[in-house]
Amino acid sequence: MTPLRQAMIDECRLRGLAQRTEDTYLYAVEQLSRHFHQRPDTITEAQLEQYFRYLTLDKQLARSTIHVQLNGIYFFFKAVLHKEFTITKPLSRKPVKAPVILKPAEVQLVISLCPDKKLRFMLMTYYGTGLRLMELIHTKVADIDGQRSTLKVVAGKGNKDRYVMLTPAVLSLLREYWQIYRPRDYLFYSGRGMDKPLSGSSITRPFKAAVRAANVPGGCSLHSLRHAYATHQLMAGMPLHELQSQLGHTDIKTTQRYLHWLPEMGSGARDLLSGWTTP
């Protein structure tokens, strides 16, 4: 391991960054170094600007992906090299698109078409709790408190812990799952051992196959189940601040987006054409 890499790891851990964030930041700097075939501490600000133009115009990466790269490289320059830099050219704007909102019947159909029973248990828990995928993957048996009907999310997004309420149906589902599979460490463990979590790809591949079989709207991804949880809870009457807590949003404005994607929620619009005749 090079001294620069070790220094970056030390700075990440001094700040208490999540392991996934640390890995992402290291990867961003590695990619930058490989692109120019030189040590990252010798790369100039002009080269940095050239690199981000390359990611935007040549590779045509998504704006969110470019920002992840930018965050990692900026962290390296500021925290390790104690240098500042500025990207003067604006990054491409990401079009704001409403997500695919599955109906409850569509969620049930997709999950029912997953061939693996263990995966069906996992997807039902995912939809029934609104967790992020990585939060669910890393849930351990010890994180579930049946008496309090809670699930503890350890080091979620932003490296924050939180508690998620479990409905009676979800709690019953998890008890049934435990009776069948007897997990000891990770709740949804890998085939390589109970001490290892499932990989994201082992879930997304069969889910996509089930989506195709169900013939639901295009653009549906595994994250659509989290969107479905949020919108269905709002339509059932869950207060916005409770939904914010369940989803783990730091800013309630993030939760409020779901109101914009549900025009039927609390619409007070008047029918301005009522009583008109066609001219």
LODREN-119158 format. One record per residue: residue number from 1; residue in one letter; y, x, z of N, C-alpha, C in turn. Coordinates in steps of 0.05 Angstrom, whole numbers. Atoms other than C-alpha are relative to their C-alpha. Example, Ala and Ser with C-alpha at 12.3 -4.5 7.8 and 13.67 -1.06 7.14 Angstrom:
BEGIN
LOFI,1,A,-24,18,0,-90,246,156,24,18,0
LOFI,2,S,-24,-16,-1,-21,273,143,22,-15,14
//
This chain:
BEGIN
LOFI,1,M,-24,17,0,0,0,0,25,17,0
LOFI,2,T,-24,-16,2,68,27,-20,19,-6,24
LOFI,3,P,-19,5,-22,123,35,33,18,-24,-5
LOFI,4,L,-17,23,6,166,-16,-4,-14,-27,5
LOFI,5,R,16,25,-4,111,-69,-3,-3,-5,30
LOFI,6,Q,4,3,-29,98,-56,71,27,-8,13
LOFI,7,A,-26,8,-11,173,-61,85,6,-29,-5
LOFI,8,M,-5,28,6,177,-128,51,-18,-18,17
LOFI,9,I,18,16,-17,116,-154,89,12,-1,29
LOFI,10,D,-12,-1,-27,149,-131,154,24,-19,3
LOFI,11,E,-24,16,-1,214,-166,137,-7,-30,0
LOFI,12,C,9,28,1,177,-231,120,-10,-9,27
LOFI,13,R,13,8,-26,139,-230,186,20,1,23
LOFI,14,L,-22,0,-20,201,-212,227,15,-27,-1
LOFI,15,R,-14,25,3,232,-276,200,-18,-25,3
LOFI,16,G,19,21,-5,169,-317,213,-6,-17,-25
LOFI,17,L,6,15,24,159,-337,140,-29,-7,-2
LOFI,18,A,28,8,3,96,-375,123,-14,19,-18
LOFI,19,Q,16,-19,16,39,-335,93,3,-6,-30
LOFI,20,R,-2,7,28,44,-373,28,27,9,-12
LOFI,21,T,-26,-10,8,119,-357,24,0,30,-4
LOFI,22,E,2,-29,2,105,-284,37,-15,8,-25
LOFI,23,D,15,-6,24,52,-282,-18,16,-5,-25
LOFI,24,T,-16,7,24,99,-317,-67,22,20,-4
LOFI,25,Y,-22,-19,3,156,-269,-53,-11,27,-10
LOFI,26,L,12,-25,9,111,-208,-61,-8,-1,-30
LOFI,27,Y,8,3,28,84,-235,-127,24,0,-18
LOFI,28,A,-24,0,16,155,-247,-153,10,28,-5
LOFI,29,V,-9,-28,2,174,-174,-140,-20,16,-17
LOFI,30,E,21,-14,16,108,-149,-170,5,-7,-30
LOFI,31,Q,-4,8,27,122,-189,-234,25,13,-12
LOFI,32,L,-24,-13,9,192,-161,-239,-5,30,-6
LOFI,33,S,6,-29,3,167,-89,-230,-18,5,-25
LOFI,34,R,18,-4,23,112,-98,-283,15,-5,-26
LOFI,35,H,-15,6,24,161,-128,-333,16,24,-10
LOFI,36,F,-16,-24,7,205,-65,-332,-15,26,2
LOFI,37,H,16,-24,-4,149,-16,-316,14,21,16
LOFI,38,Q,-14,-19,-18,189,15,-260,0,-12,28
LOFI,39,R,-1,9,-28,196,12,-185,22,-21,4
LOFI,40,P,-20,21,-3,233,-50,-162,27,9,12
LOFI,41,D,-25,-10,-12,284,-10,-121,18,15,-19
LOFI,42,T,-16,-14,20,308,24,-185,11,-19,-21
LOFI,43,I,-9,20,19,322,-41,-223,29,-7,5
LOFI,44,T,-28,5,-3,395,-54,-237,6,-30,-2
LOFI,45,E,-9,28,1,435,-119,-233,-1,-10,-29
LOFI,46,A,0,8,28,441,-120,-309,-29,-6,-9
LOFI,47,Q,28,6,7,365,-116,-315,-9,-26,13
LOFI,48,L,7,25,-13,358,-173,-265,10,-24,-17
LOFI,49,E,-11,22,16,403,-217,-307,-16,-3,-26
LOFI,50,Q,17,0,24,363,-197,-369,-27,-13,5
LOFI,51,Y,27,11,-7,298,-215,-333,1,-30,3
LOFI,52,F,-1,29,-4,320,-285,-314,7,-14,-25
LOFI,53,R,-4,12,27,346,-298,-384,-27,-1,-15
LOFI,54,Y,26,-1,12,277,-277,-408,-19,-22,10
LOFI,55,L,17,21,-11,242,-325,-360,9,-27,-10
LOFI,56,T,-11,26,9,288,-382,-382,-3,-5,-30
LOFI,57,L,-1,4,29,294,-371,-457,-26,6,-14
LOFI,58,D,25,-9,14,231,-334,-477,-25,-14,11
LOFI,59,K,24,12,-12,179,-357,-428,3,-30,5
LOFI,60,Q,-6,28,-3,213,-425,-419,-14,-12,25
LOFI,61,L,12,9,-25,189,-431,-347,16,-23,11
LOFI,62,A,-13,22,-13,206,-492,-307,22,11,19
LOFI,63,R,-22,-8,-17,271,-488,-268,-10,6,29
LOFI,64,S,10,-4,-27,233,-495,-202,-15,27,2
LOFI,65,T,15,-25,0,188,-436,-221,19,24,0
LOFI,66,I,-20,-22,1,248,-392,-238,14,3,27
LOFI,67,H,-13,-2,-26,281,-409,-172,-18,13,21
LOFI,68,V,19,-13,-19,218,-388,-134,1,30,-5
LOFI,69,Q,-2,-29,7,221,-321,-171,26,11,11
LOFI,70,L,-26,-9,-9,295,-315,-156,1,3,30
LOFI,71,N,-1,-2,-29,286,-329,-82,-15,24,10
LOFI,72,G,16,-23,-9,232,-276,-75,14,26,-6
LOFI,73,I,-14,-25,8,271,-223,-113,25,4,17
LOFI,74,Y,-24,-1,-16,335,-240,-76,-6,9,29
LOFI,75,F,9,-8,-27,298,-233,-9,-5,30,1
LOFI,76,F,6,-29,1,273,-164,-30,25,17,0
LOFI,77,F,-24,-16,2,341,-139,-50,17,-2,25
LOFI,78,K,-17,3,-24,377,-167,11,-13,11,25
LOFI,79,A,13,-7,-26,326,-157,67,-11,28,0
LOFI,80,V,13,-26,1,292,-93,43,19,22,-10
LOFI,81,L,-18,-21,11,343,-56,0,28,-3,10
LOFI,82,H,-27,5,-11,405,-85,35,21,1,-22
LOFI,83,K,-18,2,22,437,-100,-32,4,-30,-7
LOFI,84,E,-6,27,10,470,-162,-61,0,0,-30
LOFI,85,F,-3,2,28,466,-186,-132,7,-29,-8
LOFI,86,T,-9,26,9,493,-245,-172,-10,-4,-29
LOFI,87,I,8,8,27,462,-280,-232,23,-18,-11
LOFI,88,T,-24,14,10,523,-301,-272,-6,-22,-20
LOFI,89,K,8,21,20,487,-341,-326,-14,-23,14
LOFI,90,P,13,22,-13,468,-411,-303,-28,-4,-9
LOFI,91,L,28,6,7,395,-429,-301,0,-28,-12
LOFI,92,S,2,26,13,373,-488,-343,-3,-22,20
LOFI,93,R,1,24,-18,382,-556,-312,-27,-13,-3
LOFI,94,K,25,14,0,319,-591,-293,5,-30,-3
LOFI,95,P,-4,29,3,317,-663,-319,-11,-15,24
LOFI,96,V,8,15,-23,313,-712,-262,-16,-24,-10
LOFI,97,K,18,21,10,253,-757,-276,-12,-14,24
LOFI,98,A,14,15,-21,225,-812,-234,-30,6,-2
LOFI,99,P,29,-6,0,153,-797,-213,-16,-24,-8
LOFI,100,V,18,22,4,93,-838,-232,-6,-13,26
LOFI,101,I,6,15,-25,86,-892,-179,-24,-17,-5
LOFI,102,L,25,15,3,15,-917,-175,0,-25,17
LOFI,103,K,4,25,-16,0,-988,-153,-24,4,19
LOFI,104,P,22,-3,-19,-47,-996,-93,-27,-2,-14
LOFI,105,A,26,4,14,-103,-1021,-139,-7,24,-17
LOFI,106,E,5,-24,16,-94,-960,-184,-9,23,17
LOFI,107,V,8,-21,-19,-99,-913,-125,-30,-3,7
LOFI,108,Q,27,6,-8,-163,-947,-103,-20,6,-23
LOFI,109,L,17,-5,23,-192,-944,-173,-5,29,-5
LOFI,110,V,3,-29,6,-178,-870,-184,-18,13,21
LOFI,111,I,17,-13,-21,-208,-850,-117,-29,-9,-2
LOFI,112,S,27,10,3,-269,-894,-129,-15,14,-23
LOFI,113,L,12,-13,24,-282,-857,-195,-5,29,4
LOFI,114,C,7,-28,-7,-286,-789,-161,-30,1,7
LOFI,115,P,28,1,-4,-360,-772,-163,-10,10,27
LOFI,116,D,9,-13,-24,-363,-731,-99,9,-16,25
LOFI,117,K,-7,17,-23,-365,-772,-34,18,15,19
LOFI,118,K,-17,-16,-18,-334,-716,8,29,0,-11
LOFI,119,L,-26,-1,12,-276,-712,-41,14,-28,3
LOFI,120,R,-11,27,-3,-267,-788,-37,11,-3,28
LOFI,121,F,-10,1,-28,-260,-782,39,27,15,1
LOFI,122,M,-24,-17,-1,-208,-727,29,24,-14,-14
LOFI,123,L,-22,14,15,-167,-766,-23,9,-25,15
LOFI,124,M,-9,23,-15,-167,-828,20,17,8,24
LOFI,125,T,-16,-10,-22,-141,-787,78,27,10,-9
LOFI,126,Y,-25,-9,12,-89,-756,33,19,-23,-5
LOFI,127,Y,-17,24,6,-64,-824,10,7,-15,26
LOFI,128,G,-4,15,-25,-71,-854,80,19,13,20
LOFI,129,T,-18,-14,-19,-28,-801,114,26,10,-13
LOFI,130,G,-24,-10,13,22,-778,62,5,30,3
LOFI,131,L,-3,-29,-4,9,-705,78,4,14,-27
LOFI,132,R,0,-18,23,25,-649,29,-28,10,-4
LOFI,133,L,27,-9,5,-37,-622,-5,-8,24,17
LOFI,134,M,7,-24,-15,-34,-554,29,-2,-6,30
LOFI,135,E,3,8,-28,-24,-588,96,-27,-12,5
LOFI,136,L,26,13,-3,-86,-630,86,-23,21,-2
LOFI,137,I,20,-20,4,-127,-571,61,-4,17,25
LOFI,138,H,1,-18,-23,-110,-530,123,-2,-15,27
LOFI,139,T,4,15,-24,-121,-586,173,-27,8,13
LOFI,140,K,24,-7,-14,-172,-568,226,-8,-23,18
LOFI,141,V,11,21,-17,-216,-613,269,17,-2,26
LOFI,142,A,-15,-1,-25,-177,-591,331,28,-12,-3
LOFI,143,D,-27,11,4,-112,-617,300,1,-31,3
LOFI,144,I,2,29,-2,-136,-690,306,-4,-9,29
LOFI,145,D,2,11,-27,-124,-727,371,-6,-30,-3
LOFI,146,G,9,27,3,-164,-791,369,13,-19,20
LOFI,147,Q,-12,16,-21,-135,-817,435,29,-8,-7
LOFI,148,R,-28,5,6,-63,-811,412,3,-10,-29
LOFI,149,S,-1,8,28,-80,-828,339,20,17,-16
LOFI,150,T,-19,-19,13,-43,-766,314,-15,22,-14
LOFI,151,L,10,-24,13,-55,-708,268,23,21,1
LOFI,152,K,-20,-21,-3,-18,-643,282,0,17,-26
LOFI,153,V,-3,-17,23,8,-608,220,10,27,10
LOFI,154,V,-7,-27,-10,10,-533,236,12,16,-22
LOFI,155,A,-14,-17,19,60,-490,199,1,-14,-27
LOFI,156,G,-4,14,25,77,-542,146,23,13,-16
LOFI,157,K,-22,-11,16,133,-533,96,23,9,18
LOFI,158,G,-20,-11,-17,187,-489,125,-11,12,25
LOFI,159,N,14,-12,-23,135,-462,174,4,-17,25
LOFI,160,K,-5,18,-22,146,-524,218,-25,-16,7
LOFI,161,D,21,18,-10,96,-561,261,12,-28,2
LOFI,162,R,-8,28,-5,98,-637,265,-25,-16,5
LOFI,163,Y,22,19,-5,56,-696,286,2,-23,-19
LOFI,164,V,2,23,19,33,-750,237,-17,-21,13
LOFI,165,M,15,22,-11,11,-818,261,-24,-8,-18
LOFI,166,L,24,8,15,-59,-840,240,-4,-30,5
LOFI,167,T,5,29,-3,-70,-914,226,-29,-4,9
LOFI,168,P,28,6,-8,-133,-947,254,-20,4,-22
LOFI,169,A,19,-3,22,-165,-947,185,-5,29,-7
LOFI,170,V,4,-29,6,-152,-873,173,-16,13,22
LOFI,171,L,15,-11,-23,-177,-856,243,-30,-7,-2
LOFI,172,S,27,9,4,-240,-897,230,-14,15,-23
LOFI,173,L,11,-15,23,-249,-862,163,-7,28,8
LOFI,174,L,5,-28,-9,-244,-793,195,-24,2,19
LOFI,175,R,23,0,-18,-295,-812,248,-26,-3,-16
LOFI,176,E,23,3,17,-343,-835,194,-6,26,-15
LOFI,177,Y,3,-26,14,-331,-770,156,-13,20,18
LOFI,178,W,11,-20,-19,-345,-729,218,-29,-5,6
LOFI,179,Q,28,6,-5,-410,-765,231,-18,10,-23
LOFI,180,I,16,-9,23,-434,-747,161,0,30,-4
LOFI,181,Y,-2,-28,9,-408,-677,150,3,20,24
LOFI,182,R,-1,-17,-24,-399,-650,222,17,25,-3
LOFI,183,P,-16,-24,2,-341,-603,208,5,12,27
LOFI,184,R,-5,-13,-26,-329,-551,263,27,14,0
LOFI,185,D,-26,-14,0,-267,-513,240,19,-15,-19
LOFI,186,Y,-17,16,19,-231,-537,177,-12,-27,-4
LOFI,187,L,9,28,3,-235,-612,169,-15,-3,-27
LOFI,188,F,12,1,27,-248,-608,94,-7,28,-9
LOFI,189,Y,7,-28,4,-285,-543,90,-12,6,-27
LOFI,190,S,10,-10,26,-307,-502,30,-30,1,0
LOFI,191,G,29,-4,2,-378,-497,4,-8,28,8
LOFI,192,R,6,-28,-8,-373,-423,23,-1,3,30
LOFI,193,G,2,-2,-29,-371,-440,97,20,-18,14
LOFI,194,M,-18,18,-15,-340,-485,150,25,13,10
LOFI,195,D,-24,-14,-9,-291,-431,169,19,6,-23
LOFI,196,K,-18,-4,24,-259,-433,99,9,-27,-10
LOFI,197,P,-10,26,11,-215,-489,71,-7,-3,-30
LOFI,198,L,4,5,29,-226,-521,3,23,12,-15
LOFI,199,S,-22,-10,17,-186,-491,-54,13,-24,-14
LOFI,200,G,-14,21,14,-133,-533,-89,-13,-9,-26
LOFI,201,S,12,6,26,-168,-528,-156,-26,-16,2
LOFI,202,S,25,15,-4,-233,-556,-128,6,-30,4
LOFI,203,I,-8,28,-4,-194,-620,-114,14,-11,-25
LOFI,204,T,-16,10,22,-146,-625,-173,-17,-5,-25
LOFI,205,R,17,3,25,-200,-617,-228,-14,-27,0
LOFI,206,P,13,26,1,-243,-677,-208,20,-23,2
LOFI,207,F,-19,21,-1,-181,-717,-191,11,-7,-28
LOFI,208,K,-10,5,28,-153,-708,-262,-21,-14,-17
LOFI,209,A,22,13,15,-221,-728,-290,-1,-30,8
LOFI,210,A,0,28,-9,-218,-792,-248,24,-15,-11
LOFI,211,V,-24,12,11,-147,-806,-272,-5,-8,-29
LOFI,212,R,6,6,28,-171,-802,-344,-19,-23,-2
LOFI,213,A,20,22,1,-230,-847,-330,13,-27,8
LOFI,214,A,-13,25,-8,-184,-898,-296,20,-10,-19
LOFI,215,N,-20,7,20,-136,-897,-354,27,-10,12
LOFI,216,V,-26,6,-13,-75,-898,-308,22,14,-15
LOFI,217,P,-22,-12,16,-5,-878,-333,0,30,-1
LOFI,218,G,-1,-29,4,4,-808,-361,20,13,19
LOFI,219,G,-17,-14,-18,36,-756,-318,-8,-2,29
LOFI,220,C,10,3,-28,-4,-776,-256,-13,26,9
LOFI,221,S,12,-24,-12,-21,-716,-212,-9,-6,28
LOFI,222,L,9,3,-27,-51,-706,-144,23,-7,19
LOFI,223,H,-24,5,-16,20,-707,-115,8,-29,-2
LOFI,224,S,-6,29,3,25,-779,-141,-10,-16,23
LOFI,225,L,10,14,-23,-17,-800,-82,20,1,24
LOFI,226,R,-21,-2,-21,38,-775,-35,23,-18,-7
LOFI,227,H,-21,19,9,90,-813,-76,-9,-28,5
LOFI,228,A,10,27,-4,45,-874,-72,1,-8,29
LOFI,229,Y,-1,5,-28,39,-868,3,29,-8,8
LOFI,230,A,-27,5,-8,115,-865,11,10,-27,-10
LOFI,231,T,-10,25,11,131,-923,-36,-14,-24,12
LOFI,232,H,15,23,-10,76,-968,-10,7,-5,30
LOFI,233,Q,-8,4,-28,97,-956,63,28,-13,1
LOFI,234,L,-26,13,0,169,-973,46,-2,-30,-7
LOFI,235,M,3,28,8,148,-1037,11,-14,-16,22
LOFI,236,A,13,14,-22,106,-1054,73,18,-3,24
LOFI,237,G,-20,3,-21,168,-1047,116,4,23,19
LOFI,238,M,-4,-23,-17,164,-977,146,30,8,0
LOFI,239,P,-28,-10,-1,235,-955,169,2,27,-13
LOFI,240,L,-4,-25,15,264,-898,129,-3,24,18
LOFI,241,H,1,-24,-18,270,-851,189,-29,6,8
LOFI,242,E,28,-5,-6,196,-861,206,-14,13,-24
LOFI,243,L,12,-12,24,176,-846,134,9,29,-2
LOFI,244,Q,-10,-28,1,220,-783,137,-17,18,19
LOFI,245,S,16,-15,-19,181,-760,199,-29,4,-10
LOFI,246,Q,27,-1,10,113,-776,168,-2,21,-23
LOFI,247,L,1,-18,23,129,-738,104,9,28,6
LOFI,248,G,-9,-27,-8,160,-679,140,25,9,-15
LOFI,249,H,-25,-7,14,227,-682,103,21,8,20
LOFI,250,T,-21,-9,-17,282,-642,136,25,-17,-3
LOFI,251,D,-24,16,6,337,-682,102,-8,-28,-9
LOFI,252,I,8,27,6,333,-757,100,8,-8,-29
LOFI,253,K,-7,5,28,366,-755,31,-24,3,-19
LOFI,254,T,24,-3,16,300,-730,4,-17,-25,2
LOFI,255,T,16,24,-4,265,-791,33,14,-24,-15
LOFI,256,Q,-15,22,13,320,-837,5,-5,-2,-30
LOFI,257,R,5,1,29,300,-819,-66,-20,-22,-6
LOFI,258,Y,20,21,5,242,-867,-59,13,-28,-3
LOFI,259,L,-13,25,3,291,-924,-52,11,-3,-28
LOFI,260,H,-10,1,27,320,-906,-120,-22,-6,-20
LOFI,261,W,23,4,18,250,-908,-150,-13,-27,5
LOFI,262,L,10,26,-6,238,-977,-121,22,-21,-3
LOFI,263,P,-22,18,4,290,-1023,-152,-4,-28,13
LOFI,264,E,6,26,-11,254,-1084,-124,4,-1,30
LOFI,265,M,-4,-1,-29,267,-1060,-52,28,-10,7
LOFI,266,G,-25,11,-11,321,-1103,-20,21,-4,-21
LOFI,267,S,-20,4,20,355,-1120,-85,17,-24,6
LOFI,268,G,-19,22,-5,417,-1161,-72,15,-7,-25
LOFI,269,A,-14,5,25,436,-1165,-145,1,-30,-6
LOFI,270,R,-3,28,8,463,-1232,-168,-7,-3,-30
LOFI,271,D,7,6,28,438,-1264,-232,26,-10,-14
LOFI,272,L,-27,7,11,505,-1262,-269,-2,-18,-25
LOFI,273,L,3,17,24,477,-1298,-330,-12,-27,6
LOFI,274,S,11,26,-7,449,-1356,-291,18,-23,-9
LOFI,275,G,-15,23,9,471,-1421,-323,13,3,-27
LOFI,276,W,-12,-5,26,495,-1389,-387,-17,-12,-22
LOFI,277,T,14,8,24,476,-1415,-455,5,22,-21
LOFI,278,T,-3,-20,21,464,-1369,-514,22,-7,-19
LOFI,279,P,-22,7,18,529,-1366,-555,-10,-1,-29
//
